[in-house]
Amino acid sequence: MLPYLTLFSTSFVVAFSGAMMPGPLMTATLSESSRNGPWVGPKMIAGHALLEMALLTALLFGMAPLFKKEFFFILVAFIGGILMIWMAQSMFRSIPKLEINAPVDSGKRMNHYLAGILLSLANPYWIIWWATIGLGYVMNAQKFGIPGIFAFFTGHILGDLVWYTSLSVAIGKGKRFFTRAIYRILLTACATFLVLFALWLIYGGIRKILTTA
């Protein structure tokens, strides 16, 4: 029992090393929680969890070396960079009109479950985390069979869920603590981070191409 509790508790804590890293998923959670309430975070993580379950299955079936290939990094760099720039420019355009209590436009409602999947894929840090920390955990958990894998994955997802639910509740239910100006500054900072991160990522992809050519 002790090994399973150890896997669960440590993976729960270590999950914050990935969840707390600013990226597309966190930015979208902050933006959407203001308009759609505190359930945005859990919905985003539900989609995120489905993607990670698929990735975990792939790793268990011997696909781990793929995540260390240079061509894979290049692909993620360009696709992820383009998606983040597109998302950032959309945010910049909408920031002047943003209101904390703005009504939801049902015709433009985001599918938060699907967003959890796509925005995770758009974040290269997610791939890097699984290629290093996550892969190490999987190899260790495999020693204890299916119960070990289950303990690791459950702890990991609960860590993500706690962080993103906290963000959604803070924004969705704590609107009285967030003025319109603070909200716009926060989203401007997130959008700026996305642009800088995307440019750095694309630059890294170009360098990989030049060094391997």
URKA-V748601 format. One line per field, one symbol per residue. ss: DSSP state (@ for helix, = for strand, . for the rest). phi: phi as a letter, one per 40 degrees, with the letter a starting at -180 (. if undefined). psi: psi as a letter, one per 40 degrees, with the letter a starting at -180 (. if undefined). Layout:
ss: ???
phi: ???
psi: ???
//
This chain:
ss: .@@@@@@@@@@@@@.@@@@....@@@@@@@@@@@@@..@@@@@@@@@@@@@@@@@@@@@@@@@@@@@@.@@@@@@@@@@@@@@@@@@@@@@@@@@..........@@@...@@@@@@@@@@..@@@@@@@@@@@@@@@@@@@@@@@@@@@@@@@@@@@@@@@@@@@@@@@@@..@@@..@@@@@@@@@@@@@@@@@@@@@@@@@@@@@@@@@.
phi: .ddcccccccccccdccccccdadcccccccccccbgcccddcdcccdcccccccdcccccgcdddcbcccccccccccccccccccccccdccdcbcbcbccccccbccccccccccccccbccccccccbcccccccccccbgddcccccccccccccccccccccccccbbcccbcdccccccccccccdcccccccccccccccccccc
psi: dddddddddddddddddddehhaddddddddddddeaeedddddddddddddddddddddefedddeeiddddddddddddddddddddddddeddehidfhihhdefhhhddddddddddehdddddddecdddddddddddeadddddddddddddddddddddddddddefdeehidddddddddddddddddddddddddddddddde.
//
